[in-house]
Structure formats: C-alpha cells, structure tokens
Amino acid sequence: MAILWAEHVTLNTAKEDNGVFEQVRQEFSEEEVIELTLMCGFFNLFNRLTDSLHIPI
C-alpha cells in the first residue's frame, strides 16, 4: 500500500478522487500517512534537483 501511495504522490494523482487515500487511511494512521507523504515529497524534490542540475549520484 505504501508503494501505491508513493506512486500517486509522485504522479500527482493522489489529489484525485480515486479511492487511494481511503485505502491508505485504512492501512496507516494519520501520522504514518503524513510521514509517507513527506518522504515521497522529499525524494521527489531530491530526484528533480539532482536530475535538473546533472548532479551524479
């Protein structure tokens, strides 16, 4: 379920009414959903930054 949520956060489809948020909320606590979303956002930011600036990993 965490990977499904990460995919939707990354593709910016988590905001759509597709039932994914409800599925995630059934599996994780509110704090865990927030933490998962923050981690997805952080890694998306990091990936876009390094890719755009051609920074080797």
Rosetta blueprint (number, residue, H / E / L):
1 M L
2 A H
3 I H
4 L H
5 W H
6 A H
7 E H
8 H H
9 V H
10 T H
11 L L
12 N L
13 T L
14 A L
15 K L
16 E L
17 D L
18 N L
19 G L
20 V H
21 F H
22 E H
23 Q H
24 V H
25 R H
26 Q H
27 E H
28 F L
29 S L
30 E H
31 E H
32 E H
33 V H
34 I H
35 E H
36 L H
37 T H
38 L H
39 M H
40 C H
41 G H
42 F H
43 F H
44 N H
45 L H
46 F H
47 N H
48 R H
49 L H
50 T H
51 D H
52 S H
53 L L
54 H L
55 I L
56 P L
57 I L
